[in-house]
Amino acid sequence: MFLTIPTLLTCTRIVAIPLIVGVFYAPLDASTRNLIATIMFVVFAATDWFDGYLARKLNQTSAFGAFLDPVADKFLVCAALLVLVHLQRADVFVALIIIGREIAISALREWMAQLGASKSVAVHMIGKLKTTAQMVAIPFLLYDGVAFGVLDTGVWGHWLIWIAAVLTVWSMAYYLKKALPEIRARL
């Protein structure tokens, strides 16, 4: 079951990356580009929940889907962060923290899987909070305007992305602490 509906939805997140980046090169005014990129990011990010739901509902879970899903998420978030750094809406330090953590924890999870200790670095609530903060901050920063006449998304996005960075460090420390006994036992 290589090409299932859930896997195809996951693939749309990867395909979305050049589309979202391309919006910022389109001959449109800035507010239109921001709105289109924000809507695209939200729609494609929502496929993360939907593909998981469909995989369970249609009994189409697969090892390939389990591998591809977090990869697609990380690609989408990292690409959006790089766009935001380029647009000077996110600090490069925040992007380095978040992207660096994603690489480090992915490598740690792979290593723990090779050691047969995947459960020691299973997803925890702190990781989910980090992801939630990122997934709210990024569209706010992409939009970079006043929503509904009252919500300055640039300001809120700035604070939320820094909160996400703090949660990123916290979650990385948590996962490293959980993996340390397994690592020590095998060295």
C-alpha positions, 0 to 999 in steps of 0.5 A: 500500500504505497500510494494510499489516500493518506500517503498522497495527502502527506505528499501534498505537504511536500509539493506545497513547499515550492508553491508557498515559496513561489507565492512570494515571487508572484507579481501580486501586492504584499497583502495578497501574497501574505494572505495566499501563503497563509491560507496555503500553509494552513490548508496543507498543515491541516492535512497532517491531522487529516491523513492520520485520521484517514489512515486509521479510519480506512485501515491504510496505515503503513511503515512508509506513511509513518516515515513520510508523515513527520518528514513532510511536516518538518519540510513544511515547517523548515521551508516556512521558517526559511521564508520568514527569515528571508522576509525578516519576520522571524529571527535567524536564531529562532529558525536555527533552534527549531531546525537544529532540534528537528535534525537532532531529534530525528537522528536521536529517534533513528538511533534509538530505533536501531537500539530497539528503544524507540519508546524512550523517545516517543512523542510527548506532550511537550513536543505536541505543545511545541508543534502547536505553538509553531503551527499557530505562529507560522501562519500569523507571521506569514499573514503579517497584518491585522486580522479581523481589525484587531489582531496584529498577527505580526506581534502575536506571531513574533511572541508565539515563535519565540515561545515555540523556540523555548518549547523546542529547547525544552522538548529536546532536553526532555527527549535527550534525558529520556534517551540517556539511560538507553545510550549509557546502557549501550556504551 
